[in-house]
Amino acid sequence: VYTSTDTKVTQALAQITRAGQSRRREYPLTPTYSLPGQTVIRRLFALREFEPGDYILTLEARADKRTASRRVLFTVTDP
């Protein structure tokens, strides 16, 4: 997450939703480390917990009163 040098990320969340469905799983995120102007957040997901199909990963970070988000489509396949 990129910010101005004096702004810190106060909250971050990942949501994974199966494409075409409304039920989602939420995962609170904790910053790994911060540098002036950026915060690094890392989270590993065990994909074996998900049935094969298309999913949408939504990442959201909040700093002060600002919110930034990104949506990424990914596919889980059979091993």
Order of alpha helices (4+ residues) and beta strands (2+ residues): beta-beta-beta-beta-beta-beta
